[in-house]
Amino acid sequence: MKFEKTTLQDVFLIKPNIYHDERGHFFESFNYDSWAKQGFTNTFVQDNQSFSKKGVVRGLHFQLAPYAQGKLVRVISGRVLDLALDLRPESATFGKYELFDIDGVNGTMVYIPEGFAHGFAALEDSIFHYKCTAQYNKASEGGLLWNDPSLNISWGIENPIVSEKDQLLPTFENIFKEA
């Protein structure tokens, strides 16, 4: 696996070694020793999987401490535009985000640490996998408006399908007035 830094502090793009032959392909989607060699000490405690139809936008979601989640995300099939947004006021990249075009063919993964909002747009029908460092806790869930004008995120979708819940989330400025 190759671990590449991104424009966001503590977010990594992870590219697995994929082995192809006449039967198909194989790759490791997680290897504890490879993870530890990069200095990661996180323990993953929960795996989640979702299916999203083409045109769905999910997010921007996060969990507050002490239930904040780091996430190792990947696409099993399909293609998504994945987003990580730094919500850590003390971070050099606070308020910044990066988009990652990931798909089920290249196996690329993104590690998003605790203290980030996460979302994605399904560019194709997609099965999405999240490996999380903390259990989900409903009382600590939070979110930001997917189309917040101050963030100006270009999702690459003309008529997105967004849940009612996600359409009612606050803006970045509403939550971080003081930061």
C-alpha positions as CSV (number, residue, x, y, z in Angstrom):
1,M,0.0,0.0,0.0
2,K,1.1,3.5,-0.7
3,F,0.1,6.3,1.7
4,E,0.0,9.7,0.2
5,K,-0.4,13.0,2.0
6,T,-3.2,15.3,0.8
7,T,-3.8,19.1,1.1
8,L,-5.5,18.5,4.4
9,Q,-3.5,17.9,7.6
10,D,-3.8,14.2,8.7
11,V,-5.9,13.1,5.7
12,F,-4.3,10.4,3.5
13,L,-5.0,8.8,0.1
14,I,-4.2,5.1,0.3
15,K,-3.5,3.2,-2.9
16,P,-3.4,-0.6,-2.6
17,N,-1.2,-2.9,-4.7
18,I,-3.7,-4.7,-6.9
19,Y,-2.8,-8.1,-8.3
20,H,-4.5,-9.0,-11.6
21,D,-4.6,-12.4,-13.4
22,E,-6.9,-14.3,-15.7
23,R,-9.4,-14.9,-12.8
24,G,-9.8,-11.2,-11.8
25,H,-7.9,-9.3,-9.1
26,F,-6.9,-9.3,-5.4
27,F,-5.8,-6.5,-3.0
28,E,-5.6,-5.9,0.7
29,S,-8.1,-3.3,1.8
30,F,-6.6,-3.1,5.2
31,N,-3.4,-4.4,6.8
32,Y,-2.6,-3.6,10.4
33,D,1.2,-3.8,10.0
34,S,1.1,-1.5,7.0
35,W,-1.1,0.9,9.0
36,A,1.2,0.8,12.0
37,K,4.3,1.4,9.9
38,Q,2.8,4.7,8.9
39,G,2.5,5.7,12.6
40,F,-1.3,5.2,12.8
41,T,-2.3,4.0,16.3
42,N,-6.1,3.9,15.6
43,T,-8.1,0.8,16.2
44,F,-11.1,0.3,13.9
45,V,-14.2,-0.9,15.8
46,Q,-17.1,-0.7,13.3
47,D,-17.6,-1.3,9.6
48,N,-20.4,0.2,7.7
49,Q,-21.6,-0.2,4.1
50,S,-24.1,1.9,2.1
51,F,-25.6,1.7,-1.4
52,S,-26.3,5.0,-3.2
53,K,-28.0,5.5,-6.5
54,K,-26.3,7.7,-9.1
55,G,-27.0,11.3,-8.2
56,V,-27.2,10.8,-4.4
57,V,-25.3,13.3,-2.2
58,R,-24.7,12.1,1.4
59,G,-23.4,14.4,4.1
60,L,-21.7,16.4,5.4
61,H,-21.7,14.3,8.5
62,F,-19.6,14.1,11.6
63,Q,-19.7,12.9,15.2
64,L,-18.7,15.0,18.2
65,A,-16.2,14.0,20.9
66,P,-16.0,11.7,22.8
67,Y,-17.6,9.7,19.9
68,A,-15.8,11.3,17.0
69,Q,-14.9,8.8,14.3
70,G,-11.9,8.5,12.1
71,K,-12.9,6.8,8.8
72,L,-11.1,4.7,6.3
73,V,-13.4,4.9,3.2
74,R,-13.5,3.1,-0.1
75,V,-15.8,2.2,-3.0
76,I,-16.6,-1.4,-3.5
77,S,-18.4,-0.8,-6.8
78,G,-19.3,2.3,-8.7
79,R,-17.7,5.7,-8.4
80,V,-18.0,8.6,-5.9
81,L,-16.7,12.1,-5.3
82,D,-15.7,11.9,-1.7
83,L,-15.2,14.9,0.6
84,A,-13.3,15.6,3.8
85,L,-13.7,18.9,5.6
86,D,-11.5,19.9,8.5
87,L,-13.6,21.0,11.5
88,R,-10.7,21.3,14.0
89,P,-10.3,25.0,14.9
90,E,-6.6,24.4,16.0
91,S,-5.7,22.8,12.6
92,A,-3.7,24.6,9.9
93,T,-6.4,23.4,7.4
94,F,-9.5,24.3,9.5
95,G,-12.4,25.1,7.2
96,K,-10.7,23.6,4.2
97,Y,-11.9,20.6,2.2
98,E,-10.6,18.3,-0.5
99,L,-12.5,16.2,-3.0
100,F,-11.4,12.7,-4.0
101,D,-12.6,10.8,-7.1
102,I,-12.6,7.2,-6.0
103,D,-14.0,4.1,-7.6
104,G,-14.4,0.3,-7.2
105,V,-11.8,-0.4,-9.9
106,N,-8.7,1.3,-8.6
107,G,-9.3,0.4,-4.9
108,T,-8.1,3.8,-3.7
109,M,-9.1,4.6,-0.1
110,V,-9.2,7.8,1.9
111,Y,-8.4,8.1,5.6
112,I,-10.3,10.9,7.3
113,P,-9.4,11.4,10.9
114,E,-11.6,12.4,13.8
115,G,-12.6,16.0,13.7
116,F,-13.6,16.1,10.0
117,A,-17.0,16.2,8.3
118,H,-17.5,13.7,5.5
119,G,-19.7,13.4,2.6
120,F,-19.9,12.0,-0.9
121,A,-21.7,12.2,-4.2
122,A,-22.5,9.0,-6.1
123,L,-21.3,9.6,-9.7
124,E,-22.6,6.0,-10.5
125,D,-24.7,3.5,-8.5
126,S,-22.2,2.8,-5.7
127,I,-21.5,0.5,-2.8
128,F,-19.5,2.5,-0.2
129,H,-17.6,1.1,2.7
130,Y,-16.5,2.9,5.9
131,K,-14.1,1.5,8.5
132,C,-14.6,3.5,11.7
133,T,-12.5,4.2,14.8
134,A,-15.5,4.7,17.1
135,Q,-19.0,3.3,17.5
136,Y,-21.8,5.3,16.0
137,N,-23.6,7.4,18.7
138,K,-26.8,9.1,17.7
139,A,-26.6,11.8,20.4
140,S,-23.3,13.0,19.1
141,E,-24.0,13.1,15.4
142,G,-23.8,16.4,13.6
143,G,-23.8,17.7,10.1
144,L,-23.4,20.7,7.8
145,L,-25.5,21.7,4.8
146,W,-24.3,19.8,1.8
147,N,-24.6,22.9,-0.5
148,D,-23.4,25.5,2.0
149,P,-22.8,28.7,-0.1
150,S,-19.7,29.6,2.0
151,L,-18.0,26.3,1.2
152,N,-19.0,26.3,-2.5
153,I,-18.6,22.6,-3.1
154,S,-18.8,21.5,-6.7
155,W,-20.4,18.0,-6.3
156,G,-20.4,17.2,-10.1
157,I,-24.2,16.4,-10.0
158,E,-26.8,18.5,-11.7
159,N,-29.9,17.4,-9.8
160,P,-28.7,15.8,-6.6
161,I,-30.9,13.4,-4.5
162,V,-30.5,14.6,-0.9
163,S,-32.3,13.3,2.2
164,E,-34.7,15.6,3.9
165,K,-32.5,15.4,7.0
166,D,-29.4,16.6,5.1
167,Q,-31.3,19.5,3.5
168,L,-32.0,20.9,7.0
169,L,-28.5,20.9,8.4
170,P,-26.8,24.2,9.5
171,T,-24.1,26.0,7.6
172,F,-20.4,26.0,8.5
173,E,-20.7,29.7,9.6
174,N,-23.7,28.9,11.9
175,I,-21.7,26.3,13.8
176,F,-18.3,27.9,13.8
177,K,-19.1,31.6,14.4
178,E,-16.5,31.9,17.1
179,A,-13.7,29.9,15.5
